[in-house]
Amino acid sequence: MKRYPIILLMIFIVASCSALSSSESIEETSNNSEDLPIAEITTTTEASPTQTIPEYQFDIDKMSPLTGKYISQEEWLLRPRRVISFKIDNNINARPQSGLEKADLIFEVLVEGGMTRFLAVFLDSTSDYLGPVRSARPTDPTLIKPFNSTLVVSGATEGLIPSIRELGVNVLEEQSSPSMFRIASRNAPHNLYADTELVREVIDRKGFIFLQPGPTPIFEFGYNQNNWSIGQDKITIKYSDETTVIWKLDGTIYNRFIIDSYAKNDDPEAHNWISQDGFTSEILTTETIIVIQGVQYRDEATTLPSILTVGLGPVYIFHNGQMVEGTWRRSDIDDPFELYDTYGEPIIIPPGKQWIHVLPLEGSITSSN
């Protein structure tokens, strides 16, 4: 298993030197010892109103390890116990995507050209029209390894698939119809789609190993997080000069908007999903936003931009207009993420759908009312 002792020390120095409090304005600073920029958040923290905290204890037999929510007995009996993660395109020619709204969990990761792509993670949910599916990147296996997930992709840069498999992550490349199929209404490479359940059948036939009774969560779930700051209704996450994501609170749900320089539009646009028949198109939403910042580096084998997800670094959690910040820690890609607030206490993630931004330290996070 790969470990990164030198870079771990580097991240520890970066994370230790970052001043993290809550945010209305954010500026990028540099760590003098390592010359690595990091987002610095500065605002006044206001505690959430006192409220009754529901009791919570995760139960793998009754709850989803991806959302932390209860599932029905029927869902449990039908549960495939296999997590599958699809690499989804986010090029301007790939939007609006389909099936993202049905994923249990979504990671968003920087790729070349300042753009991002998604890992749509499925266990208890399904989609018969998911896409466009695109190629793998080096950060992908480091995020899904704790779930023992199979990575489903269109392909990858030469040499990357073998290196992902060496990490112990199964990879399924493009399959023939009906499990994966090309649509005529879009141009390649933005036209490969998948049926998640038919893909599961392909994986079963290939005999890929999976866990029983199922994967464990990568975060600690619960309701007893007690040091939220409030007034975090709009979150702006800048990956690069090309891509900025904006989340706006609507009731208890965040709606997603995007600024994409390739669209030649400086104004935020609603980021929608679309049904297979084209009759339904609605904005993408999430209940909880998690931002994990890590060191950006060039993968040695492929020279592709990648984000280090082992070690430690800044983390920000937004939920229901509230925010808590601190540090993530992780010693190996097999491990879950340990999250600690600025007081050194564990951060507890509210059960629900999460959108996890894996952001370079050079990126920025701004939040406001």
Number of C-alpha atoms within 10 A of each C-alpha: 8 10 12 13 11 9 15 21 13 18 22 15 18 25 24 15 14 20 15 22 19 26 23 17 14 17 14 15 16 17 15 11 10 11 10 18 20 27 22 21 21 16 15 11 16 13 13 14 9 7 7 7 11 8 8 13 11 18 13 17 14 15 20 25 25 26 21 25 18 18 16 11 12 8 15 17 10 10 16 17 16 23 22 25 28 30 25 31 24 21 17 13 17 20 16 21 27 24 23 27 20 18 22 22 22 25 21 20 22 23 20 12 12 15 21 23 21 24 27 26 26 23 23 22 14 16 18 17 21 25 29 32 32 26 19 26 25 25 20 23 25 20 23 23 20 19 26 21 27 25 25 27 25 20 18 16 14 10 10 17 21 13 14 20 13 12 15 15 24 22 22 21 17 19 16 10 12 12 19 23 19 20 13 9 8 13 12 13 15 23 19 25 26 28 19 24 17 16 19 17 12 15 19 13 9 10 9 15 14 18 14 9 12 19 20 19 18 17 18 20 22 19 15 15 16 15 19 22 22 22 19 22 22 19 23 17 19 20 24 19 13 16 18 23 20 22 23 20 20 13 10 13 18 25 21 20 21 21 21 22 17 14 13 9 11 12 12 14 15 17 20 21 20 20 15 14 7 9 7 10 16 14 15 20 23 21 18 24 22 20 22 24 28 27 24 17 13 12 15 10 12 14 12 15 20 23 24 23 25 26 25 29 27 28 25 23 22 27 24 19 24 21 26 26 26 24 25 25 20 17 17 18 20 20 16 20 24 17 26 19 22 15 9 10 12 16 27 20 24 24 22 19 21 24 20 20 23 25 27 26 25 19 20 23 25 21 25 17 14
